[in-house]
Amino acid sequence: MILIVDDKKENILPLKKILELHSLSVDSAESGEEALKKILKTNYSLIIMDVQMPGMDGFEVVETLAGSNRTKDIPVIFLSAVNKQKKFISKGYESGGVDYITKPVDSDLLILKVKTFLKLFEQKQELKNIRDILSKEIEIRKEAEENLERKVAERTSELLEKNKELEFSNHELQQFTWVVSHDLKEPLRKIEIFTKIIKEKYLIDEEKATDYANRTIGSAGRMAKLINDLMDYSRLSSSVLPEKINLSDIVQEVLSDLEYLIDEKKATIKTNNFPEIIGVPTQLRQVFQNLIGNALKFSKTDELPVIEITSEIIETKDFESKANSNGNFCRIEVKDNGIGFDEKYLDKIFVIFQSLNDRAAYEGTGIGLAIAKKIIEKHNGLITAESQIGIGSSFIIVLPIKK
């Protein structure tokens, strides 16, 4: 349910009507004090808050909500026709609001934002419920180790079903990507900027506080990267016209982009010639960016990285196909001498949010290889990997070519 807080009924009624036309449940309060009383009794998924009210203003109400574990996660959209200055907008974000909209309001944009924040809140609650359930399962594991495999299989099946239920349609994904790029990144940037200001101006001699500030900045950066990766993943659902491209050019562009990291790691890169194919340049560039970037990231500390990127024309769409210069497919291999992984986890590495390495030692979101797999499949290709722990890994791609 959505709560509208405004001291003027004439402001509440049209807004309530707009939301109800989209089948959204709406409640209202005509003061900050009344809103707090209602919030204590009712669970709301979103609050639309007027800034200027007699008694408690909107900022004070939101700051009060932020002080309670029960209410701190409720998303609040500030709506104001009067306080349009930058200082008020900044104060809105600082007090805990997720957005600040000034009147007159574009009703379509408002509905899009409301639905998006409702969806994000619901998903967050679902993830919290899943986390609580998983915590209980850990206790069960300690008490009954023999039942672990059965319970993990049941939970995995449930999570997979939940993942299917949460799949967006192509149109919804485009809307989500727009909102992410315009509305979710901005609060993160403010968190990072304000935390840096606090650290540099007020925490110079406070070692522990500086450490907490650095952790906050790092968390904001990781969240921003996660948002970018999710946006990349969601964009793959949209249609893009393929074109004739030279894979050699794509590989060289990626190596140029990674030049600083290659020099820093003192890595040796070996390549040969690649064929021309029909595909989407930006997407295939992302595949090589992920594979070569991973080869550099997961290198050994006591051995300089050696990365071989090779290609050959083959007869059929098969990893074991024979080489044939007149074939209709190409087999590409990205081979490294890095830390490797256990091949029993091969099915997991191409699944979104899966990571086989210690994230404290190797930064990442667990999305890169899932993106690579989705791109290769959209190009009617195949991708797999071979690896040995401590020896290195090889990622093999098969793509169709067009003469």
Salt bridges, closest charged atoms under 4 A:
ASP27 OD1 - LYS38 NZ 3.14
GLU30 OE2 - LYS9 NZ 3.98
GLU34 OE2 - LYS38 NZ 3.96
ASP73 OD1 - LYS124 NZ 3.55
ASP99 OD2 - LYS113 NZ 3.10
ASP132 OD2 - LYS128 NZ 3.52
GLU137 OE2 - ARG155 NE 3.08
GLU145 OE2 - ARG141 NE 3.89
GLU154 OE2 - ARG150 NH1 3.15
GLU158 OE1 - ARG155 NH1 2.19
GLU161 OE2 - LYS164 NZ 3.80
GLU165 OE1 - LYS162 NZ 3.47
ASP183 OD1 - LYS113 NZ 3.20
GLU186 OE1 - ARG189 NH2 2.72
GLU186 OE2 - LYS190 NZ 2.67
GLU192 OE2 - LYS196 NZ 3.70
ASP211 OD2 - ARG215 NH2 3.13
ASP229 OD2 - LYS225 NZ 3.15
ASP232 OD1 - ARG235 NH1 3.11
GLU253 OE1 - ARG285 NH2 2.66
GLU276 OE1 - LYS244 NZ 3.37
GLU303 OE1 - LYS300 NZ 3.22
GLU312 OE2 - ARG331 NH2 2.50
GLU377 OE2 - LYS373 NZ 2.36
